[in-house]
């Protein structure tokens, strides 16, 4: 099972690709891997901030790329798409790479 530090390391190693190919300004992890209550089969919740608008196709492509490099399903959540009632908690919880 993955650890949070391993996930952050992988994201840091791929920052240039995330920036250049996917327009990612900032990337972090939130959810079960941060809280330590992940289990076999948990996906990785990834918060992303883009430096320019991206298409739905680009978002799906990013999710596939992250799933591939992490070896588990990644659930990509653009910061601007977080539900308002969850936004403060998610941002406080996020560990940025």
N, C-alpha and C positions, 0 to 999 in steps of 0.2 A: 504494500500500500504506500502511496506517495506521502511525503511529509510537506508541510508548508514551506520549510526552508528549501527543499528540493524544487518545488514549483517556482518559488521566487528566483532561484538560481537559473532555472531554464528560461524564465521570462527575461531576466537580465541578459542572458547570452543571446537572445533573439531580438533585443531592442531595436537594432538597426533595421532588420527586416520588417519588424512591426511598424516602425516609423516610415520607412521608404515605400514598402509595398501596400501597407494597409492604412496609412495615415493616422497611426496611433500616437498620440501625444503622451499619454500616461496610461499605465496598466497596473492593475492590482488584483488581489484575491480577497474574497469575502465569503461568508457562509460557513459551511461545516468544517472546511479545512482550517479556517482561522479559529473557530470555536473549539476544535478538537473533537467534534462528535461525528466525524465522517465514518463511513463503514464501507465494506467491500461493495462496489457498485455505485458509490457516490460520484456525482459529477463535480467538476471544479467550477465554481462561480467566479467569473472574471469580469471585473469592472473596467471599462475602457473609456478614455476621453480621446476624442478625435480632434485634430487641428483643422479639419475641414469636413463638411458634410460627406457622408458615404452612402452608397446605395445599399439596398437590401441584399443584392447579390454579393457585394463586397463584405457585408457583415457575415453572411453565410460562409463565404470563403475564409474569412478570419477565424470563425468558429471551427471550421474543418482543419485549418492550419494549427491552431492551438491544440485541438484534440490529438492531432498527429504528433506534435512535438512533446506533449505531456504523456501520451500513451493512455489517456482516459478521456471521456467526453468532457468537453468544455462548454459551459453555458455562458455566452457573452452577453453582457448587459451594458449598453451605452449609458453613460452617466445621465444624459438628458432624458432617457426613457424610464428612469426609476420612478416608481409611483411616489407621489409627494409624501404620503404618510410613512413611507419606509426610507426615504432619502437620508435623513439625518443618521439613523441607526446604521445603515449600510455604509455610508461614507466614514463614520467613526470606526467601524469594524474593519474596513479595508486595509490590507497591508500592501503597500505599493512596491513595485519592483524598481 
